[in-house]
Amino acid sequence: MTVSATPRSPPPLAELASIIEDALRQNFTHASAEVVECPDLREPPFGLSAPGLSGNPVIADIGGQANLFPTPNFDAKFSLLTLARDMHMSPEHGLLIGAGAAPWQDIGHNAELAPNISWTGKNGETANFNDKVSISITNKTRVIEVNPSSSLSEHSITCRPSAPSTNCALMANLFGSSGLPGPVLKITARARTGAHNFTNAIRHGINAAYGDRTPVSLGGAFLLKSGSAKFHVMPDFPSREDLPFRDRQQLEQEWLKYQICTAPVVCLSVFHSADPEGLGLRMEHTHCFDLEGGEKGGHYHYDIEDGGEVEYEGYFNVAEVVYRIDQP
């Protein structure tokens, strides 16, 4: 498996906050961005597996969409803990969150994955990612799947824990850190008026300010606090007789399943302002789940104005290193 590491030199959080706030105010009626001490994100409404986003923050882009289209690559199977090792994270303590494809090799079918896993080394033992007995794992990762009993015309979505599996497949975009409290960007927005959704407004604003000369990579969690948004969920793989996909249009319009979800929805996000090194990065990837129930979530597209105001609240940190792992 190939692994490359690209250091980042992000601007100070306070400088980024000003740029992000200006960008969001071009797309939302109300917006703010500031540097705060991270609240305990283990608590509702976020439900992360570690309290914060600080301590050696890194981002990894693993596999990619080429492992799905035009034909699924069934050899692209990954362990989140092995990926943490490849990201040079400490087995003594850490957090991984983000978006990816579910471990079909464990659950028996294809689906979306919202990785949300942390670990600590057990007292008196030498922590080792290769020895799960030496680490204590908190796995709050979700699988978001199309209910296999649904009809093609009236599919239903299920959001459930992925545990005990700590794996993924095909592709993943992960933000990693020690999971510690510390300064983060708190970003809010309400009532969208522009063309960009929440994450794209942020990354386009950063790109407009810095271009390729200072690429910025962020990861974190945000909450759809009010309003509704559009999501897609990958169903199980097509039969071998129906592969390869004819084109992107078939994949996006005929195969993916779409739904509109109302708030609250928790979203785990990784995105980049630029890719000047040509790493083949997926520029934005956000997967979401319902902390309160089991029928909301999937891959975030954009919010829907349906007579009520959409509102977001998020917490993000910047990566010091970007890893590209097993690029197709």
C-alpha positions in Angstrom: 0.0 0.0 0.0 1.5 3.3 -1.0 1.5 6.2 1.5 2.7 9.7 0.9 2.9 12.5 3.4 2.6 16.2 2.5 3.2 18.8 5.3 0.8 21.8 5.5 1.6 25.2 6.9 -1.9 26.6 7.6 -2.5 30.2 8.6 -3.4 30.9 12.3 -7.0 29.9 13.2 -7.9 33.6 14.0 -6.8 34.6 10.5 -8.9 31.8 9.0 -11.9 32.7 11.1 -12.0 36.2 9.6 -11.8 34.8 6.0 -14.4 32.1 6.6 -16.9 34.5 8.2 -16.6 36.9 5.2 -17.1 34.0 2.8 -20.2 32.6 4.7 -21.8 36.1 4.8 -21.8 36.1 1.0 -23.9 32.9 1.1 -25.9 33.2 4.3 -27.9 35.9 6.0 -26.2 35.3 9.3 -22.7 33.8 9.8 -19.9 33.8 12.3 -16.5 32.2 12.7 -14.3 32.5 15.8 -11.6 30.6 17.7 -12.9 28.9 20.9 -11.9 26.2 23.3 -13.6 23.1 21.9 -16.6 21.9 23.9 -16.9 18.3 24.8 -18.0 16.8 21.5 -18.8 13.5 23.1 -21.9 15.1 24.5 -25.2 15.6 22.5 -25.9 16.8 20.0 -22.6 15.7 18.4 -21.8 12.3 20.0 -18.2 12.0 18.9 -16.0 9.3 20.4 -13.5 11.8 21.9 -13.9 15.2 23.5 -11.9 17.4 21.1 -10.1 17.8 17.8 -6.6 18.8 19.0 -3.3 17.1 19.2 -1.3 16.4 16.0 -4.2 17.0 13.6 -3.8 15.2 10.2 -6.0 14.3 7.3 -5.9 11.3 5.0 -7.4 10.6 1.6 -7.6 6.8 1.1 -8.5 5.0 -2.1 -10.9 6.9 -4.1 -14.0 7.0 -6.4 -12.0 5.1 -9.0 -12.4 2.1 -6.7 -16.2 2.3 -7.4 -16.5 3.5 -11.0 -16.7 2.0 -13.6 -16.4 -1.3 -11.7 -16.0 -1.8 -7.9 -12.6 -2.9 -6.8 -13.3 -5.6 -4.3 -9.6 -5.7 -3.2 -9.9 -2.2 -1.8 -10.4 -3.1 1.9 -9.0 -1.1 4.8 -8.7 -1.2 8.6 -9.3 2.1 10.3 -6.7 1.2 12.9 -4.1 0.3 10.2 -4.9 3.6 8.5 -4.3 5.4 11.8 -0.9 3.8 11.9 -0.2 4.8 8.3 -1.1 8.4 9.3 1.6 8.2 12.0 -0.9 8.6 14.8 -0.1 7.4 18.3 -1.6 4.1 19.5 -1.7 5.7 23.0 -4.7 7.9 22.2 -6.4 9.2 19.1 -9.6 10.0 17.1 -10.7 9.4 13.5 -13.8 10.9 12.0 -14.9 11.5 8.4 -16.6 9.9 5.5 -16.1 6.6 3.6 -17.6 3.5 2.2 -18.8 0.8 4.6 -16.9 -2.5 5.1 -19.0 -4.7 2.7 -16.5 -7.5 3.7 -17.9 -7.4 7.2 -21.6 -6.4 6.8 -22.2 -8.3 3.6 -23.2 -5.4 1.3 -22.3 -1.9 0.2 -23.3 1.2 2.2 -22.1 4.6 3.4 -19.9 4.9 6.5 -19.5 7.8 9.0 -16.2 6.8 10.8 -16.2 8.0 14.4 -13.7 6.0 16.4 -11.2 6.7 19.2 -8.7 4.6 21.3 -6.4 4.8 24.3 -3.6 2.5 25.3 -4.4 0.2 28.3 -2.6 0.9 31.5 0.5 -1.2 31.9 0.6 -2.5 28.3 2.5 -1.2 25.3 -0.2 0.1 22.9 -0.1 -1.4 19.4 -2.5 -0.9 16.5 -1.8 -4.5 15.5 -2.9 -5.8 18.9 -6.5 -4.7 19.8 -6.0 -6.2 23.2 -3.5 -3.5 24.1 -5.8 -0.6 23.3 -9.3 0.4 24.5 -11.5 1.3 21.5 -14.6 3.5 21.5 -16.3 2.8 18.2 -19.3 5.1 17.5 -19.0 4.7 13.7 -22.3 4.5 11.8 -23.3 2.6 8.7 -26.0 4.3 6.7 -27.6 1.8 4.3 -30.6 1.2 2.1 -32.9 -1.2 3.8 -32.6 -4.4 1.6 -36.3 -5.1 2.2 -37.4 -1.8 0.6 -38.9 -1.7 -2.9 -36.9 0.1 -5.6 -39.5 2.9 -5.7 -40.0 3.3 -1.9 -36.6 2.7 -0.4 -36.0 3.3 3.3 -32.8 4.3 5.0 -31.3 2.7 8.2 -28.6 4.3 10.3 -26.9 1.9 12.7 -23.7 1.3 14.5 -20.9 -0.4 12.6 -19.4 -2.0 15.7 -17.8 -4.5 16.1 -16.2 -3.8 12.7 -13.4 -1.3 12.6 -13.0 -1.5 8.9 -14.0 0.4 5.7 -13.7 -0.2 2.0 -13.2 1.5 -1.4 -12.6 5.1 -0.2 -12.4 7.2 2.9 -11.5 10.8 3.9 -10.4 11.0 7.5 -9.5 13.7 10.0 -7.3 12.4 12.8 -6.0 13.9 16.0 -5.3 13.0 19.6 -8.9 13.8 20.3 -8.0 16.4 23.0 -9.6 19.6 24.0 -8.0 22.8 22.6 -8.6 25.8 20.3 -10.8 25.1 17.3 -12.8 27.1 14.7 -16.5 27.5 15.7 -18.4 28.2 12.6 -22.1 29.1 12.4 -24.4 30.0 9.5 -28.1 30.6 9.1 -30.5 31.2 6.1 -28.6 30.5 2.9 -29.0 33.1 0.2 -26.0 32.2 -2.1 -25.2 29.3 -4.4 -22.7 27.4 -2.1 -23.6 25.0 0.6 -22.0 25.2 4.1 -18.8 23.4 3.4 -18.3 24.7 -0.1 -18.8 28.3 1.0 -16.0 27.8 3.5 -13.5 26.1 1.2 -14.2 28.4 -1.7 -13.6 31.4 0.6 -10.3 30.0 1.8 -9.2 29.3 -1.8 -10.1 32.8 -2.9 -7.9 34.2 -0.1 -4.9 31.9 -0.5 -5.1 30.1 -3.8 -2.6 27.3 -4.4 0.2 29.1 -2.5 -1.3 28.1 1.0 -3.6 25.1 0.7 -5.7 24.6 3.8 -7.2 21.2 4.8 -9.9 21.1 7.5 -11.8 18.4 9.3 -14.4 18.4 12.0 -18.1 18.0 12.8 -21.1 20.2 12.1 -24.7 20.0 13.0 -27.7 20.7 10.8 -29.6 22.5 13.6 -32.7 23.5 11.7 -34.1 23.2 8.2 -33.5 20.2 5.9 -30.9 18.9 3.5 -30.4 16.4 0.6 -28.4 13.3 1.1 -27.6 10.2 -1.0 -27.0 6.7 0.1 -25.2 4.0 -1.9 -27.2 0.8 -2.2 -25.6 -2.6 -2.5 -23.4 -3.2 -5.5 -25.2 -3.9 -8.8 -25.2 -7.5 -10.0 -22.1 -8.4 -12.1 -24.4 -8.6 -15.1 -25.2 -4.9 -14.6 -21.6 -3.8 -14.4 -19.6 -1.8 -15.4 -21.6 1.4 -14.9 -22.3 2.9 -18.3 -21.3 6.4 -17.2 -21.4 8.8 -14.2 -25.0 9.8 -15.1 -26.2 6.2 -14.6 -24.4 6.0 -11.2 -25.7 9.3 -9.9 -29.2 9.3 -11.3 -30.1 5.6 -11.4 -28.1 3.8 -8.8 -27.7 6.2 -5.9 -30.7 6.7 -3.6 -31.6 10.2 -2.4 -33.5 11.5 0.5 -34.4 14.8 2.2 -33.7 14.8 6.0 -34.9 17.4 8.5 -32.7 18.6 11.4 -31.1 17.6 13.6 -28.4 15.7 11.7 -24.7 15.3 12.7 -22.2 15.7 9.9 -18.6 14.6 9.8 -16.6 16.5 7.2 -13.2 16.6 5.6 -12.3 19.2 2.9 -9.5 21.1 1.2 -9.1 24.6 -0.3 -6.7 23.4 -3.0 -4.6 20.5 -4.2 -1.5 22.2 -5.7 0.7 19.1 -5.3 -1.7 17.0 -7.5 -2.4 14.4 -4.9 -5.8 13.6 -6.5 -7.6 14.7 -3.3 -11.4 14.5 -3.0 -11.9 18.2 -2.3 -14.9 17.7 0.0 -16.5 14.7 1.6 -19.2 14.8 4.3 -21.2 11.9 5.8 -24.0 12.4 8.3 -26.1 10.4 10.7 -29.0 10.8 13.1 -27.9 10.8 16.8 -31.5 10.6 18.0 -32.9 7.9 15.7 -32.0 5.6 12.9 -33.5 6.8 9.6 -31.5 10.0 8.7 -28.2 10.5 7.1 -25.9 9.7 4.2 -23.7 11.8 1.9 -24.4 15.5 2.3 -25.2 17.5 -0.8 -26.8 20.8 0.2 -29.5 22.3 2.4 -33.1 22.7 1.2 -35.0 25.9 1.8 -38.5 24.7 2.4 -40.1 27.6 4.2 -37.9 27.4 7.3 -34.4 28.7 7.8 -31.5 26.3 7.6 -29.0 26.7 10.4 -25.5 25.1 10.9 -23.1 25.0 13.8 -19.7 23.3 13.4 -16.3 22.8 15.0 -13.2 22.4 12.9 -9.4 22.1 13.1 -6.7 22.4 10.4 -4.4 19.6 9.4 -0.6 19.8 9.7 0.0 16.9 7.4 -2.1 15.4 4.5 -1.6 11.7 3.7 -2.5 10.1 0.4 -3.0 6.4 0.9 -3.5 3.7 -1.7 -4.3 6.1 -4.5 -6.0 4.2 -7.4 
